[in-house]
Amino acid sequence: MSWSREKLHALFDLSGRVALVTGGTRGIGRAIAEGFAAAGAKVVVASRKPEACAETERALAALGGEALGVPTHLGHLPGLAELVQRSVDRFGQVDIVVNNAANALAQPFGGFTAEAWQKSFDVNLRGPVFLVQEALPHLKASPRASVINVISAGAFLFSPHVAMYAAGKAALMSFTRSLAAELAPHGIRVNALAPGTVDTDMVRNNPPAVQKWMAEGSFMKRAAHPNEMVGPALFLASDAASFVTGQVLLADGGLVPH
């Protein structure tokens, strides 16, 4: 096949696909939602706050995209079924699931509480896995199904004080690989995106000295802008990655030797 500009652009075209993005009202999730809408996808954003969902839905529509905001708590399993059902009721299908929502709850070892453990793993691990399971019939019906689990460079690093968060992300990486193997016969690709330090509310919640340390930990010596995660996510979601599954794409500025 000879290449042309049109064929190359078509690799990254998401027209005709429906993408579901959790944590899609701010930070990395918002950037991915906007990027996917610009690539032609109909986008469903999920977030805990109804007003944030409504604002994001309006903003995506203003960009020329078709969008739906669905208030959803990833730790509440019945809400995941409702999220998928509302997506299908509105757009008729689900082709892409981006598990981006996360809980950065931090406790030092020795001070773990059962409540914090439950809250952390419910959102960072159980929710994403069960969301894919809820969407599975629709993903099987899609000719170009893709799941992107947003994990973290922290899954590969020594992670004091945020061990529960890092462990949840490492476990989600394991599920990524297992589900990729299990769902490949159905034509469903499953990959993970592992950002390094990104300038988001989650990072800004740390003291300035910690933010500086996080930003300077990579070879590039800075935090990424959330928009810098759009290209890697679009690659994994699109036909450009048609032969890519079970992989982790590190977008970390050179933080993790891997």
Secondary structure as UniProt FT lines:
FT   HELIX           5..11
FT   TURN            15..16
FT   STRAND          18..22
FT   TURN            23..25
FT   HELIX           27..38
FT   TURN            39..40
FT   STRAND          42..47
FT   HELIX           50..62
FT   TURN            63..64
FT   STRAND          67..71
FT   TURN            74..75
FT   HELIX           77..91
FT   STRAND          96..99
FT   TURN            109..110
FT   HELIX           114..121
FT   HELIX           122..126
FT   HELIX           127..141
FT   TURN            143..144
FT   STRAND          146..150
FT   HELIX           153..156
FT   TURN            160..161
FT   HELIX           163..183
FT   HELIX           184..186
FT   STRAND          189..195
FT   HELIX           201..204
FT   HELIX           208..215
FT   TURN            216..217
FT   TURN            219..220
FT   HELIX           226..229
FT   HELIX           230..237
FT   HELIX           239..241
FT   TURN            242..243
FT   STRAND          248..251
//
